[in-house]
């Protein structure tokens, strides 16, 4: 992500796509952690799983299949 950011600062147009893919994966991971915390009735704010720091537009763009895959993976670790 940092490399993509540095390339973008230097005017490399190819840096935007990898940066956006990384952001999408990070948001999907965070969304999945929040969903699993809620399933387990864990206080997401106390656990540090905050959805508030991500705009609703970004959450809407999140790959739902990827979120489901992460939720299944995290939930499988607990059960």
Contact map, one row per residue, 1 for C-alpha under 8 A:
1111100000000000011001000000000000000000000000000000000000000000000000000000000
1111110000000000000000000000000000000000000000000000000000000000000000000000000
1111111000000000000000000000000000000000000000000000000000000000000000000000000
1111111100000011011000000000000000000000000000000000000000000000000000000000000
1111111110000011001000000000000000000000000000000000000000000000000000000000000
0111111111000000000000000000000000000000000000000000000000000000000000000000000
0011111111110010000000000000000000000000000000000000000000000000000000000000000
0001111111111111000000000000000000000000000000000000000000000000000000000000000
0000111111110000000000000000000000000000000000000000000000000000000000000000000
0000011111110000000000000000000000000000000000000000000000000000000000000000000
0000001111111000000000000000000000000000000000000000000000000000000000000000000
0000001111111110000000000000000000000000000000000000000000000000000000000000000
0000000100111111000000000000000000000000000000000000000000000000000000000000000
0000000100011111110000000000000000000000000000000000000000000000000000000000000
0001101100011111111000000000000000000000000000000000000000000000000000000000000
0001100100001111111100000000000000000000000000000000000000000000000000000000000
0000000000000111111110000000000000000000000000000000000000000000000000000000000
1001000000000111111111000000000000000000000000000000000000000000000000000000000
1001100000000011111111100000000000000000000000000000000000000000000000000000000
0000000000000001111111110000000000000000000000000000000000000000000000000000000
0000000000000000111111111000000000000000000000000000000000000000000000000000000
1000000000000000011111111100000000000000000000000000000000000000000000000000000
0000000000000000001111111110000000000000000000000000000000000000000000000000000
0000000000000000000111111111000000000000000000000000000001001110000000000000000
0000000000000000000011111111100000000000000000000000000000000100010000000000000
0000000000000000000001111111110000000000000000000000000000000000000000000000000
0000000000000000000000111111111000000000000000000000010001100100000000000000000
0000000000000000000000011111111100000000000000000000000000100111011001000000000
0000000000000000000000001111111110000000000000000000000000000000001001000000000
0000000000000000000000000111111111000000000000001110000000000000000000000000000
0000000000000000000000000011111111100000000000000010000000100000001000000000000
0000000000000000000000000001111111110000000000000000000000000000001101100100000
0000000000000000000000000000111111111000000000001000000000000000000001100100000
0000000000000000000000000000011111111100000100001110000000000000000000000000000
0000000000000000000000000000001111111110000000000000000000000000000000100000000
0000000000000000000000000000000111111111000000000000000000000000000000100110000
0000000000000000000000000000000011111111111100000000000000000000000000000000000
0000000000000000000000000000000001111111111100000000000000000000000000000000000
0000000000000000000000000000000000111111110000000000000000000000000000000000000
0000000000000000000000000000000000011111110000000000000000000000000000000000000
0000000000000000000000000000000000001111111000000000000000000000000000000000000
0000000000000000000000000000000000001111111101100000000000000000000000000000000
0000000000000000000000000000000000001100111111100000000000000000000000000000000
0000000000000000000000000000000001001100011111111100000000000000000000000000000
0000000000000000000000000000000000000000001111111100000000000000000000000000000
0000000000000000000000000000000000000000011111111000000000000000000000000000000
0000000000000000000000000000000000000000011111111000000000000000000000000000000
0000000000000000000000000000000000000000000111111100000000000000000000000000000
0000000000000000000000000000010011000000000111111110000000000000000000000000000
0000000000000000000000000000010001000000000110011111100000000000000000000000000
0000000000000000000000000000011001000000000000001111110000000000000000000000000
0000000000000000000000000000000000000000000000000111111000000000000000000000000
0000000000000000000000000000000000000000000000000111111000000000000000000000000
0000000000000000000000000010000000000000000000000011111101100000000000000000000
0000000000000000000000000000000000000000000000000001111111100000000000000000000
0000000000000000000000000000000000000000000000000000011111110000000000000000000
0000000000000000000000000000000000000000000000000000001111111000000000000000000
0000000000000000000000010010000000000000000000000000011111111100000000000000000
0000000000000000000000000011001000000000000000000000011111111100000000000000000
0000000000000000000000000000000000000000000000000000000111111100000000000000000
0000000000000000000000010000000000000000000000000000000011111110000000000000000
0000000000000000000000011011000000000000000000000000000001111111001000000000000
0000000000000000000000010001000000000000000000000000000000001111111000000000000
0000000000000000000000000001000000000000000000000000000000000111111100000000000
0000000000000000000000000000000000000000000000000000000000000011111110000000000
0000000000000000000000001001000000000000000000000000000000000011111111000000000
0000000000000000000000000001101100000000000000000000000000000111111111100000000
0000000000000000000000000000000100000000000000000000000000000001111111110000000
0000000000000000000000000000000000000000000000000000000000000000111111111000000
0000000000000000000000000001100110000000000000000000000000000000011111111100000
0000000000000000000000000000000110110000000000000000000000000000001111111110000
0000000000000000000000000000000000000000000000000000000000000000000111111111000
0000000000000000000000000000000000000000000000000000000000000000000011111111100
0000000000000000000000000000000110010000000000000000000000000000000001111111110
0000000000000000000000000000000000010000000000000000000000000000000000111111111
0000000000000000000000000000000000000000000000000000000000000000000000011111111
0000000000000000000000000000000000000000000000000000000000000000000000001111111
0000000000000000000000000000000000000000000000000000000000000000000000000111111
0000000000000000000000000000000000000000000000000000000000000000000000000011111
